[in-house]
Amino acid sequence: MVFSNLELALENGQDVVDRIERDLYLCRVKYNSGEEYVLKPQLPLGFSCLTCFRLSFNHHFKTKQSAERAAELFGSRMGVKVNVNTERYEENGYKIISHYRLCLTSPH
């Protein structure tokens, strides 16, 4: 995602992160004709990061794949096992997946 100015990038960065369900780095890219601000999933060599927009641990994930990726990331940051729980509801006799959420493993 590319923005024309810093204010716009800062204003919309967290919304983009919540929509694509992953942490993003805000980088400034300078050209002879001007500059732009880019949200990147990894910080490439030679780029400096102005800020990092991060997913909340309590985010309701749309896909299991996104939730599992976030569980690994949070687990490595926190030094604990993070599980993915599937939240369901029942409608007309059918169990429907509402979303996925992260859960810490209880220490027993």
C-alpha positions in Angstrom: 0.0 0.0 0.0 1.4 3.4 -1.1 0.5 6.8 0.3 1.4 10.2 -1.0 2.1 11.8 2.3 3.1 10.8 5.9 -0.2 12.1 7.5 -2.3 9.9 5.2 -0.1 6.9 5.9 -0.3 7.4 9.7 -4.0 7.9 9.6 -4.7 4.8 7.5 -1.9 2.4 8.5 -3.7 0.6 11.3 -6.9 0.1 9.1 -4.7 -1.6 6.4 -3.1 -3.8 9.0 -6.4 -4.9 10.4 -7.8 -5.6 6.9 -4.9 -7.7 5.7 -4.2 -9.2 9.1 -0.5 -8.8 9.4 2.1 -6.3 10.8 3.4 -3.7 8.4 6.3 -1.4 8.4 5.9 2.2 7.2 8.9 3.2 5.0 9.7 6.5 3.2 10.8 6.2 -0.3 12.5 9.2 -1.9 12.7 9.9 -5.6 14.1 12.8 -7.6 10.5 13.9 -8.2 9.3 13.6 -4.6 8.6 11.0 -2.0 6.0 8.4 -1.0 5.2 6.3 2.0 4.9 2.5 1.6 3.6 -0.1 4.0 5.7 -3.3 3.7 5.3 -6.7 5.4 9.1 -7.1 5.8 11.8 -4.4 6.2 14.0 -4.8 3.1 17.7 -4.2 3.3 18.5 -0.5 2.9 15.0 0.7 4.1 14.5 2.4 7.3 11.2 2.1 9.2 9.4 5.2 10.4 6.9 3.1 12.5 5.4 -0.3 12.6 1.7 -1.0 12.7 0.9 -4.1 14.6 -2.1 -6.4 14.9 -3.7 -6.6 18.3 -3.6 -9.9 20.1 -7.4 -9.6 20.4 -7.9 -9.2 16.6 -10.7 -11.4 15.2 -9.1 -13.1 12.2 -11.1 -13.9 9.1 -8.9 -16.8 8.0 -7.2 -19.6 9.9 -4.0 -19.1 8.0 -3.7 -15.5 9.2 -4.5 -16.5 12.7 -1.9 -19.3 12.7 0.8 -16.8 11.3 -0.1 -14.4 14.0 0.0 -17.1 16.7 3.6 -18.0 15.7 4.6 -14.4 15.7 3.0 -13.6 19.1 4.3 -16.9 20.5 7.9 -16.0 19.6 7.6 -12.5 21.0 6.0 -13.6 24.2 8.0 -16.8 24.7 4.8 -18.9 25.2 2.6 -21.2 23.1 -0.3 -19.3 21.5 -3.2 -21.4 20.2 -5.8 -20.5 17.6 -9.5 -20.9 18.7 -12.3 -21.2 16.2 -15.3 -19.2 17.2 -18.6 -20.5 15.9 -22.3 -19.7 16.0 -25.4 -21.7 15.0 -27.8 -20.5 12.4 -30.7 -22.6 11.1 -29.2 -25.7 12.6 -25.8 -25.2 10.9 -22.6 -24.4 12.8 -20.9 -21.4 11.1 -17.4 -20.1 11.7 -17.6 -16.5 12.9 -13.8 -15.8 13.2 -10.6 -17.1 14.7 -8.9 -15.7 17.8 -5.7 -16.2 19.6 -5.5 -17.8 23.1 -2.7 -18.3 25.5 -2.1 -21.9 26.6 -3.0 -22.3 30.3 0.0 -23.4 32.4 -0.9 -26.7 34.1 
